[in-house]
Amino acid sequence: MTRFEKQLRQWFPAGEFWGTPVYTGKTMLSRFDENLLVKVSFVSTKISQHYDALRVKILNRIEGEVDSETFRFEDIIGKLRMRNGELTEPHIWDSGEVEWYGGSPSVSQHAMISNEVQGYG
């Protein structure tokens, strides 16, 4: 299981909001209702390999994309304070080792991200 999958599982546990999700790579896919699916993916909005947002798509199984929204971590939780005291935009950095750059968000910040994205649906 990748770091991305672990993070998606933490934010969107099976059966808690969108039914039974499937996690693969940087994406989670779950049934929203009988005809709609929700797809949540890590995306880079500025710099390659700096995953600073989640893109949520609502998909109709027959007609395709119904709506989408991009949730930037910085817009939800602000900047992160790194161990050296500097502030940075929150992102997961894929530099061969996949991890939060400068330190992981706090438990309450993780909850803010999860709640914001789940509120979209």
C-alpha positions as semicolon CSV with decimal commas, in nm:
position;residue;x (nm);y (nm);z (nm)
1;M;0,000;0,000;0,000
2;T;0,140;0,339;-0,100
3;R;0,164;0,647;0,123
4;F;-0,110;0,801;-0,092
5;E;-0,343;0,505;-0,035
6;K;-0,277;0,512;0,341
7;Q;-0,363;0,882;0,350
8;L;-0,683;0,834;0,149
9;R;-0,786;0,547;0,379
10;Q;-0,728;0,770;0,681
11;W;-0,934;1,058;0,541
12;F;-1,210;0,848;0,381
13;P;-1,254;0,519;0,571
14;A;-1,464;0,244;0,415
15;G;-1,836;0,280;0,481
16;E;-1,808;0,606;0,674
17;F;-1,935;0,843;0,407
18;W;-1,933;0,724;0,046
19;G;-1,994;0,352;0,080
20;T;-1,723;0,098;0,008
21;P;-1,431;0,269;-0,162
22;V;-1,158;0,117;-0,375
23;Y;-0,814;0,268;-0,319
24;T;-0,544;0,245;-0,581
25;G;-0,231;0,452;-0,618
26;K;-0,320;0,818;-0,573
27;T;-0,696;0,764;-0,620
28;M;-1,004;0,649;-0,432
29;L;-1,324;0,555;-0,615
30;S;-1,656;0,493;-0,441
31;R;-2,027;0,477;-0,513
32;F;-2,204;0,803;-0,427
33;D;-2,553;0,672;-0,502
34;E;-2,712;0,427;-0,749
35;N;-2,597;0,619;-1,059
36;L;-2,310;0,834;-0,936
37;L;-1,951;0,760;-0,839
38;V;-1,707;0,982;-0,653
39;K;-1,341;0,985;-0,748
40;V;-1,083;1,152;-0,522
41;S;-0,726;1,190;-0,650
42;F;-0,409;1,358;-0,531
43;V;-0,299;1,623;-0,783
44;S;-0,013;1,867;-0,830
45;T;-0,139;2,217;-0,904
46;K;0,198;2,394;-0,931
47;I;0,509;2,175;-0,922
48;S;0,544;1,822;-1,054
49;Q;0,564;1,558;-0,778
50;H;0,437;1,808;-0,514
51;Y;0,085;1,683;-0,444
52;D;-0,077;1,988;-0,288
53;A;-0,446;1,920;-0,354
54;L;-0,724;1,667;-0,393
55;R;-0,940;1,668;-0,705
56;V;-1,290;1,534;-0,648
57;K;-1,498;1,427;-0,946
58;I;-1,861;1,319;-0,943
59;L;-1,913;1,075;-1,229
60;N;-2,231;0,942;-1,385
61;R;-2,163;0,581;-1,483
62;I;-2,324;0,634;-1,825
63;E;-2,285;1,004;-1,907
64;G;-1,942;1,073;-1,756
65;E;-1,828;1,366;-1,542
66;V;-2,105;1,561;-1,371
67;D;-1,893;1,799;-1,161
68;S;-1,545;1,841;-1,020
69;E;-1,366;2,051;-0,761
70;T;-1,004;2,090;-0,657
71;F;-0,928;2,129;-0,286
72;R;-0,585;2,279;-0,216
73;F;-0,451;2,181;0,125
74;E;-0,325;2,535;0,188
75;D;-0,675;2,677;0,129
76;I;-0,812;2,443;0,395
77;I;-0,541;2,436;0,665
78;G;-0,310;2,725;0,578
79;K;0,067;2,690;0,573
80;L;0,253;2,425;0,771
81;R;0,527;2,516;1,015
82;M;0,831;2,302;0,942
83;R;1,059;2,164;1,212
84;N;1,303;2,453;1,152
85;G;1,023;2,708;1,209
86;E;0,977;2,812;0,846
87;L;0,631;2,808;0,688
88;T;0,561;2,602;0,376
89;E;0,267;2,510;0,156
90;P;0,140;2,169;0,267
91;H;0,207;1,895;0,014
92;I;0,312;1,535;-0,017
93;W;0,643;1,523;-0,193
94;D;0,734;1,228;-0,415
95;S;1,112;1,244;-0,423
96;G;1,163;0,868;-0,433
97;E;1,038;0,858;-0,076
98;V;0,677;0,974;-0,047
99;E;0,607;1,190;0,259
100;W;0,461;1,517;0,377
101;Y;0,717;1,788;0,307
102;G;0,843;1,953;0,626
103;G;0,623;1,743;0,854
104;S;0,272;1,603;0,854
105;P;-0,035;1,815;0,932
106;S;-0,176;1,780;1,284
107;V;-0,464;1,546;1,365
108;S;-0,707;1,839;1,363
109;Q;-0,573;1,959;1,026
110;H;-0,620;1,610;0,879
111;A;-0,980;1,621;1,006
112;M;-1,029;1,962;0,844
113;I;-0,917;1,826;0,505
114;S;-1,140;1,520;0,533
115;N;-1,444;1,722;0,645
116;E;-1,402;1,984;0,373
117;V;-1,384;1,725;0,094
118;Q;-1,667;1,513;0,234
119;G;-1,883;1,825;0,262
120;Y;-1,857;1,868;-0,114
121;G;-2,063;1,555;-0,176
